[in-house]
């Protein structure tokens, strides 16, 4: 009677599937893998919104090329502490990827006998690639971090664990990724899945972060030679809905393909980056540093080029500038009227009819870009992000409904990783230039000049500049910022007084574009890195934000979230936090 | 011969005086009223130390001298002297105390005098003296140590929450187990008081140990009425009541609203432009409201416009013979709210049948059907509607003469009058059917077997059919109203829930006696219960007409949604009980249960546990030395100890981790279902456990006129589940806690109850007073603070203490305002002066302390009954001696309504101004500057005394009724909550705790009723 009683008491969740019962067939294993992708993809920065913007888009705002609307407490400002919400959100988000991958890899053995060997191995491979990608982010942000490859085996492991050195993590993950690459195809069956190329690309990123240049050079050579990838002839199309679909497995190696049929599947980048006049609440801005880093069309930086004119700073510039950043004078189409000319200053919007070329100023429309705290004047520096805002309105609806996928990895990054690795390991300069020139050529920029080819320092400046401008606003630059010259680069570019565009009346002429009435002089460039570091007479002439704080020995890594240190006393806080 | 005969006769006489002639007396002792046999009645020979006790059937036999007198006594009955005779039929009359009553205890019954644990019994007749909608509220104040708190007067939601001897858990449930005729899980409010015979409340661990993992929080046993053989009766009880709010805060007048609002703005910036220029204020001062240019909308009055009528009808029919008997009872309750579209309706039907299959085997069948229908507005909960009504400015238009709703001026334009009248209907209909079948068989003498099966199904069909309404703006120029906006949406949500419960029980009881003075009762049994819950739901936008709440008429493409879920749990246990009584003087009871719950890990074998209790009693009054203490009729000392479990841990499967199927991803721009683990499983979770010591005395004095019960106890609760945060590095970002059995606390309390019965001339009266207290102290939470809003549980303090800043009144002109508050604060005279506890010259979260507590202390009541000829009167007082209550939101803070434009209450006139330095409230400040941060400034004294009931009844004389063949006809008038004495925030009810202005007032009612019995 007792035993029948015990059966009577054996109850398990009815309308929920338990961990014990799950992972037992191919379908469930695939679902668990999708759950890992979900953790990679749905990482939200969505204060007040139900729908997410991937927070990879926030990572560049912690660097010299971007900033957030918030004045203090942001990671970029340096005026933050270990209780910072973004620090905690990023940490827990990437560890969620690790947890889901670990659970899948640990429990899926139950299904091995009911899955085809190829499928089984492919699931393992995909999970390992996603896990490694999360660890790459964790290493970049936090340095040495707790490292696990399986769910906790004992209750003690829940409360006591320590950091693993970065090199040890990379030592484990590189062979893990090679193993994964062996079980993946160059071309995955579905857009949105990781591939052999992504596995190798993540390995390259990880190895680069530990300065294993030979490894990076070899593996990126392999991707370039054998992956069948190519650059899309039109740069902007990589960040347009229609262009992305055509680009998959060509330039785009890994991205988030929002659901076409699913009304709830969209991101808010248009909102957080967009102009206030267009209904955006811009909280992501590029810096003037980035704007000024774009070369002139002669392949020279603005401090060196004769083509640069402070009155017409947008003229004769690397075309990628206006494909990456919306600068004053840019024309864009706005809901409700034909188009407007971006102008952070005037009280009324300047409209423009592209058919008749008629400019109307002042229009009757109040210029919220000038007046609103959500606009680019009060809390920005007079610039907006254009990348990921190329498509204004994909559904004919308000701009918030936005289905452009976030690009996790594209071929241009592999080319530039390749260039940097060859440069740093001491390969011939023409080998370095080959990859760089492919990227520059697509942007209609001249090939690496001979004087640069002959000067390793100038070549390094160019490779780094190329990487910064080509990949701006893609969440990758923070790794370079923190790696380059062990913080000496960051030390130069981070603790700057932030200045923006000239705070001047503007004049627009059809066919000519913008002219600042009171131009601000070009910035001074740093001798070592050839990047802008000061903006003369900026207080008087330019828009101004805060003076950023950056103590290299502290800010080169983010702090481990304070609550984690409280919960796990064995976890040691990063230096000087 | 004659001489010798005479001698022999003399000798015989002589002998008989030495060895008197004896007879054997056999007899039966029965209850005079019911005819039921009285067990263990003492039959003593007067003047001799000889006596016996009656058997289970009330029989006795004793050999006595011819001519002896026998004294028959039994606790709870008036003693009786009878002359010895061979065959005696003795009937005893109840003495007015309850000592002879049969008390229902777990799975058994006992005579009151023999009960050794802390058990309070309440007769059904006490409950129906109170014409209330919720049965739980009829228990308020009747049982010391049983705290019944009413939080709302909303129809269908005005039941009391019952806590026996303090909180039993921090994160789990503290609700007692309710058992109705052996059936668990029925809500007390589902049982109509008219059908209740009596209620036993088991309070200590020894009495509840027989319920194992469900006994921690006490047990309420309800016994319903059954028909008596040979008696046919029909009774009809009814009342009709008019309900009004006990208390409502007064709102600012239109003019005061404008003046104070201006003041709030200028306090921020003296140069600011005020929203209401003097010309507008003057216009409002001098012009009567016309609802076009000048408004004076009494929102409260317009929202609370329903009649608040309550009606209750109960009809009972009972009859039968010694073969079969049957009782049927039907009740209809209809309770209208104060808000339109807000009502509660309940139908009860009960049929209790008994069939004596043979003399030894009885079959019982109880059928119970109840259906409740709960209706409220769909757009907004009634409490929110009232919150808006008491906080909205009178200068906004409410409703125009032609029935159009005014644009109430808020950011979301919601008009509470329209929300009540025109936002659609929320309706939940729950029929419940419970069937119980039981066999009782006396297999052999004094060995009784009982087996029962019960099935209960409950099926809730609920919908929320929202509709839209139009708002209008007045256009004074044309004297018309302009359409402004469509407010609300047209979402239809449908939910069906089903609960199915099976209960099985079997037990055997054997009673026997050794050498007349050793009485034993041994019981063993088994019980099992399984409960499954399932639900489906669907919702869709675009409902065309809220009066036709059907999904096919909701046609929008937006938000179609379907959902469903199911859970189950089961329990099984073996219980046993041993009662031993020596000479009616020394009493011992041992109970135990080996209990299992499906809520704990099968793999770790965590499902089963043993729980037990022991209690002993000493009837001191039976001791010889007490014979001299004449004024004491009965005295008993009780002691008990027991250990229990609590399986109400908040989840049916806390030991297992489940998969979340909602982690989708997109491949090829198409959605793909994903799954991930919801959290970290903790297989180790087990029940919370408790132990309880109890010492009590029962006294009956002065010829049973005064009876007193006193209990003192300590209840220790340990292994309480609390959530431990784990690092998010474990990967469960949103769910990073693991529950563990870690916290402990103690409840120390005492309970006192006294009843005095007497008569003055023809006036019979009785007074019962109850008072109890329980003090909680959290012992250990492993350094985790358990936060529940502004309440916090921490070791060394009572559970759920307020965690707030301390204040030193208000700053006055000339004070030093230098201590910053949470960074920045524009401090000035009239602001709340927070205390810098840690002395670091800044006020921040670390300056908060635990102060005050919401749980009632010194819960007391006084119940007076008197009757004179046909008249009867009952006065019932209830109060709480000590309690802190927090008031926040629109309850105290003017001009802060969150997403609507709020005005203030009349109390806001007592705000600080330079001319009113002794103000009760801080200065006005638009947008807030920290004054209303949770602090002791807004802790209020929640102690109160309330006249809960006054009833005056008149019974028509029997002689008049006899002609009509009516046994009883009584009319009564009653009032509920007529008077309240308290120092609480004016306008708010001290019984409702922690209000932020979103509340439903408790009702003051005026009732007329009738009791009719044939």
Interface residues (C-beta under 8 A of the other chain):
Chain A: X5 X6 X8 X9 X10 X11 X12 X13 X14 X15 X16 X17 X18 X19 X20 X22 X28 X31 X32 X33 X34 X35 X36 X37 X38 X39 X41 X42 X88 X91 X92 X93 X95 X96 X97 X98 X99 X100 X102 X103 X145 X146 X152 X155 X158 X159 X161 X190 X191 X192 X193 X245 X256 X257 X258 X259 X260 X261 X262 X265 X561 X563 X564 X567 X568 X571
Chain B: X528 X530 X532 X534 X564 X565 X566 X567 X568 X569 X570 X571 X572 X596 X597 X598 X599 X602 X607 X652 X653 X656 X657 X658 X659 X660 X661 X663 X664 X665 X666 X667 X668 X669 X670 X671 X672 X673 X674 X675 X676 X677 X680 X681 X684 X725 X726 X727 X728 X729 X730 X731 X732 X733 X736 X738
